[in-house]
Amino acid sequence: MATMATRKLGTKTTTRRKATRKPKELVNYSFNGENYVLDLHRDRVYRNWMAIETNKGVSIIGAYKASLGL
């Protein structure tokens, strides 16, 4: 005869974290004659909605933040 494991309900307390959503910050930015879209929340750079390689993206975001004085 197969035995079934039983669980006690209500003995374990769980806490849920409140979901904190940051609004997406998409910014149009022109750098060296090319137009890019910057996702400031995720630190990503897109050109025609294709992700740019990391090294170039870091320099573009850096130039954007420097132009703002951040």
Beta strands, then each sheet from edge to edge (+ up, - down):
strand 1: 26-31
strand 2: 34-39
strand 3: 44-47
strand 4: 50-51
sheet 1: 1+ 2- 3+ 4-
end
